Amino acid sequence: MAVDDCKSFIACLSRYFEEDIDDEVRIEFERHLRFCSNARAMVHTFERTIILHRRNRSQDPPEGLHQRLIAAIEKCTE
């Protein structure tokens, strides 16, 4: 999968944080991240969400949170 645009970047976002992508895709992902301010903002938002969730592990995340987060990020790239 080529990660040369934000749509492809978003598709890899979860897998990147879960370390579930092959080296070639990871390299393309990180290259896109270096040159795209929107992608950096998405990663920052995703990281903050993960940190907040880890702080509140005693609570289950709301139903559908992951899907809503990805939908909100995708909306930013339209």
N, CA and C atoms as an extended XYZ file, in Angstrom:
234
Properties=species:S:1:pos:R:3:atomname:S:1:resname:S:1:resid:I:1 pbc="F F F"
N         0.846       -1.185        0.000 N   MET     1
C         0.000        0.000        0.000 CA  MET     1
C         0.884        1.237        0.000 C   MET     1
N         0.674        2.104       -0.943 N   ALA     2
C         1.432        3.357       -0.994 CA  ALA     2
C         0.807        4.350       -0.023 C   ALA     2
N         1.662        5.028        0.721 N   VAL     3
C         1.190        6.009        1.699 CA  VAL     3
C         1.606        7.392        1.211 C   VAL     3
N         1.161        7.742        0.006 N   ASP     4
C         1.564        9.003       -0.575 CA  ASP     4
C         0.496       10.079       -0.457 C   ASP     4
N        -0.626        9.755        0.148 N   ASP     5
C        -1.665       10.755        0.395 CA  ASP     5
C        -2.290       10.489        1.760 C   ASP     5
N        -3.043       11.450        2.258 N   CYS     6
C        -3.597       11.330        3.613 CA  CYS     6
C        -4.621       10.211        3.732 C   CYS     6
N        -5.369        9.906        2.681 N   LYS     7
C        -6.337        8.807        2.753 CA  LYS     7
C        -5.619        7.493        3.031 C   LYS     7
N        -4.551        7.219        2.317 N   SER     8
C        -3.769        6.004        2.549 CA  SER     8
C        -3.104        6.048        3.911 C   SER     8
N        -2.664        7.228        4.300 N   PHE     9
C        -2.031        7.421        5.600 CA  PHE     9
C        -2.998        7.035        6.713 C   PHE     9
N        -4.231        7.511        6.627 N   ILE    10
C        -5.246        7.216        7.637 CA  ILE    10
C        -5.495        5.717        7.724 C   ILE    10
N        -5.519        5.061        6.565 N   ALA    11
C        -5.770        3.625        6.549 CA  ALA    11
C        -4.703        2.861        7.328 C   ALA    11
N        -3.514        3.418        7.439 N   CYS    12
C        -2.405        2.755        8.137 CA  CYS    12
C        -2.242        3.220        9.581 C   CYS    12
N        -2.971        4.227        9.986 N   LEU    13
C        -2.732        4.866       11.282 CA  LEU    13
C        -2.825        3.893       12.454 C   LEU    13
N        -3.909        3.164       12.558 N   SER    14
C        -4.054        2.215       13.670 CA  SER    14
C        -2.986        1.137       13.606 C   SER    14
N        -2.778        0.611       12.415 N   ARG    15
C        -1.778       -0.462       12.263 CA  ARG    15
C        -0.389        0.030       12.625 C   ARG    15
N        -0.093        1.284       12.334 N   TYR    16
C         1.215        1.850       12.679 CA  TYR    16
C         1.395        1.868       14.199 C   TYR    16
N         0.385        2.343       14.919 N   PHE    17
C         0.484        2.406       16.378 CA  PHE    17
C         0.497        1.023       17.015 C   PHE    17
N        -0.121        0.071       16.363 N   GLU    18
C        -0.119       -1.309       16.865 CA  GLU    18
C         1.125       -2.069       16.396 C   GLU    18
N         1.977       -1.389       15.622 N   GLU    19
C         3.191       -1.991       15.054 CA  GLU    19
C         2.850       -3.227       14.233 C   GLU    19
N         1.798       -3.083       13.421 N   ASP    20
C         1.294       -4.188       12.612 CA  ASP    20
C         1.390       -3.874       11.112 C   ASP    20
N         2.488       -3.220       10.703 N   ILE    21
C         2.705       -2.956        9.281 CA  ILE    21
C         4.108       -3.406        8.916 C   ILE    21
N         4.267       -3.762        7.654 N   ASP    22
C         5.593       -4.211        7.234 CA  ASP    22
C         6.531       -3.011        7.088 C   ASP    22
N         7.802       -3.300        6.999 N   ASP    23
C         8.820       -2.237        6.994 CA  ASP    23
C         8.648       -1.258        5.842 C   ASP    23
N         8.300       -1.753        4.665 N   GLU    24
C         8.152       -0.870        3.497 CA  GLU    24
C         7.035        0.151        3.715 C   GLU    24
N         5.899       -0.300        4.236 N   VAL    25
C         4.779        0.610        4.495 CA  VAL    25
C         5.132        1.566        5.621 C   VAL    25
N         5.813        1.074        6.653 N   ARG    26
C         6.226        1.937        7.766 CA  ARG    26
C         7.118        3.066        7.269 C   ARG    26
N         8.049        2.756        6.382 N   ILE    27
C         8.957        3.768        5.833 CA  ILE    27
C         8.159        4.816        5.055 C   ILE    27
N         7.219        4.368        4.215 N   GLU    28
C         6.381        5.308        3.455 CA  GLU    28
C         5.527        6.150        4.401 C   GLU    28
N         4.973        5.520        5.431 N   PHE    29
C         4.158        6.215        6.428 CA  PHE    29
C         4.969        7.327        7.084 C   PHE    29
N         6.168        7.004        7.540 N   GLU    30
C         7.011        7.984        8.233 CA  GLU    30
C         7.492        9.079        7.290 C   GLU    30
N         7.713        8.738        6.026 N   ARG    31
C         8.100        9.766        5.040 CA  ARG    31
C         6.936       10.739        4.839 C   ARG    31
N         5.722       10.225        4.699 N   HIS    32
C         4.550       11.090        4.545 CA  HIS    32
C         4.399       11.980        5.778 C   HIS    32
N         4.632       11.405        6.929 N   LEU    33
C         4.517       12.141        8.186 CA  LEU    33
C         5.488       13.321        8.238 C   LEU    33
N         6.690       13.144        7.721 N   ARG    34
C         7.687       14.225        7.716 CA  ARG    34
C         7.255       15.419        6.879 C   ARG    34
N         6.535       15.171        5.786 N   PHE    35
C         6.238       16.234        4.831 CA  PHE    35
C         4.804       16.771        4.892 C   PHE    35
N         3.957       16.178        5.714 N   CYS    36
C         2.542       16.582        5.719 CA  CYS    36
C         2.120       17.047        7.106 C   CYS    36
N         1.818       18.323        7.228 N   SER    37
C         1.405       18.863        8.528 CA  SER    37
C         0.058       18.290        8.976 C   SER    37
N        -0.841       17.990        8.026 N   ASN    38
C        -2.121       17.362        8.397 CA  ASN    38
C        -1.893       15.985        9.014 C   ASN    38
N        -0.988       15.228        8.439 N   ALA    39
C        -0.685       13.894        8.963 CA  ALA    39
C        -0.087       13.999       10.370 C   ALA    39
N         0.791       14.962       10.571 N   ARG    40
C         1.369       15.146       11.907 CA  ARG    40
C         0.287       15.507       12.925 C   ARG    40
N        -0.669       16.322       12.520 N   ALA    41
C        -1.771       16.692       13.421 CA  ALA    41
C        -2.623       15.464       13.744 C   ALA    41
N        -2.854       14.606       12.748 N   MET    42
C        -3.623       13.385       12.991 CA  MET    42
C        -2.912       12.479       13.989 C   MET    42
N        -1.607       12.311       13.817 N   VAL    43
C        -0.840       11.459       14.725 CA  VAL    43
C        -0.866       12.049       16.131 C   VAL    43
N        -0.724       13.348       16.242 N   HIS    44
C        -0.763       13.998       17.554 CA  HIS    44
C        -2.112       13.737       18.237 C   HIS    44
N        -3.195       13.893       17.491 N   THR    45
C        -4.534       13.650       18.032 CA  THR    45
C        -4.689       12.194       18.454 C   THR    45
N        -4.218       11.286       17.628 N   PHE    46
C        -4.304        9.860       17.928 CA  PHE    46
C        -3.498        9.537       19.187 C   PHE    46
N        -2.294       10.097       19.282 N   GLU    47
C        -1.453        9.866       20.466 CA  GLU    47
C        -2.125       10.392       21.730 C   GLU    47
N        -2.694       11.579       21.660 N   ARG    48
C        -3.369       12.154       22.832 CA  ARG    48
C        -4.550       11.283       23.247 C   ARG    48
N        -5.276       10.760       22.279 N   THR    49
C        -6.405        9.876       22.583 CA  THR    49
C        -5.932        8.623       23.300 C   THR    49
N        -4.842        8.048       22.830 N   ILE    50
C        -4.283        6.850       23.461 CA  ILE    50
C        -3.852        7.164       24.893 C   ILE    50
N        -3.185        8.279       25.088 N   ILE    51
C        -2.729        8.666       26.432 CA  ILE    51
C        -3.919        8.851       27.368 C   ILE    51
N        -4.936        9.546       26.899 N   LEU    52
C        -6.118        9.758       27.740 CA  LEU    52
C        -6.806        8.441       28.079 C   LEU    52
N        -6.870        7.566       27.113 N   HIS    53
C        -7.490        6.257       27.359 CA  HIS    53
C        -6.687        5.456       28.388 C   HIS    53
N        -5.379        5.477       28.274 N   ARG    54
C        -4.548        4.730       29.224 CA  ARG    54
C        -4.689        5.264       30.640 C   ARG    54
N        -4.895        6.541       30.777 N   ARG    55
C        -5.091        7.131       32.111 CA  ARG    55
C        -6.398        6.681       32.737 C   ARG    55
N        -7.353        6.342       31.918 N   ASN    56
C        -8.686        5.953       32.405 CA  ASN    56
C        -8.985        4.488       32.114 C   ASN    56
N        -8.001        3.638       32.271 N   ARG    57
C        -8.195        2.222       31.942 CA  ARG    57
C        -9.292        1.557       32.754 C   ARG    57
N        -9.611        2.097       33.899 N   SER    58
C       -10.659        1.482       34.709 CA  SER    58
C       -12.024        1.621       34.036 C   SER    58
N       -12.121        2.510       33.070 N   GLN    59
C       -13.370        2.709       32.355 CA  GLN    59
C       -13.229        2.160       30.940 C   GLN    59
N       -14.258        1.492       30.472 N   ASP    60
C       -14.258        1.041       29.084 CA  ASP    60
C       -14.473        2.238       28.171 C   ASP    60
N       -13.796        2.251       27.001 N   PRO    61
C       -14.041        3.350       26.064 CA  PRO    61
C       -15.478        3.275       25.556 C   PRO    61
N       -16.047        4.404       25.220 N   PRO    62
C       -17.415        4.400       24.696 CA  PRO    62
C       -17.525        3.536       23.441 C   PRO    62
N       -18.665        2.910       23.273 N   GLU    63
C       -18.937        2.080       22.100 CA  GLU    63
C       -18.711        2.880       20.816 C   GLU    63
N       -17.959        2.338       19.893 N   GLY    64
C       -17.738        2.970       18.597 CA  GLY    64
C       -16.730        4.107       18.597 C   GLY    64
N       -15.980        4.292       19.689 N   LEU    65
C       -15.030        5.405       19.776 CA  LEU    65
C       -14.002        5.359       18.650 C   LEU    65
N       -13.440        4.189       18.407 N   HIS    66
C       -12.407        4.065       17.378 CA  HIS    66
C       -12.951        4.489       16.012 C   HIS    66
N       -14.148        4.008       15.665 N   GLN    67
C       -14.736        4.354       14.367 CA  GLN    67
C       -15.022        5.849       14.269 C   GLN    67
N       -15.509        6.447       15.362 N   ARG    68
C       -15.786        7.892       15.340 CA  ARG    68
C       -14.504        8.704       15.212 C   ARG    68
N       -13.446        8.259       15.871 N   LEU    69
C       -12.165        8.951       15.780 CA  LEU    69
C       -11.628        8.917       14.358 C   LEU    69
N       -11.638        7.751       13.742 N   ILE    70
C       -11.160        7.626       12.360 CA  ILE    70
C       -12.040        8.461       11.420 C   ILE    70
N       -13.355        8.456       11.619 N   ALA    71
C       -14.260        9.255       10.769 CA  ALA    71
C       -13.951       10.742       10.920 C   ALA    71
N       -13.677       11.190       12.134 N   ALA    72
C       -13.356       12.609       12.345 CA  ALA    72
C       -12.039       12.967       11.679 C   ALA    72
N       -11.060       12.090       11.760 N   ILE    73
C        -9.773       12.340       11.118 CA  ILE    73
C        -9.953       12.379        9.608 C   ILE    73
N       -10.712       11.442        9.059 N   GLU    74
C       -10.951       11.432        7.602 CA  GLU    74
C       -11.650       12.703        7.147 C   GLU    74
N       -12.574       13.209        7.946 N   LYS    75
C       -13.285       14.430        7.593 CA  LYS    75
C       -12.325       15.602        7.471 C   LYS    75
N       -11.268       15.618        8.268 N   CYS    76
C       -10.281       16.697        8.215 CA  CYS    76
C        -9.499       16.709        6.910 C   CYS    76
N        -9.466       15.592        6.208 N   THR    77
C        -8.672       15.524        4.974 CA  THR    77
C        -9.518       15.805        3.735 C   THR    77
N       -10.811       16.027        3.913 N   GLU    78
C       -11.675       16.279        2.741 CA  GLU    78
C       -11.482       17.668        2.209 C   GLU    78
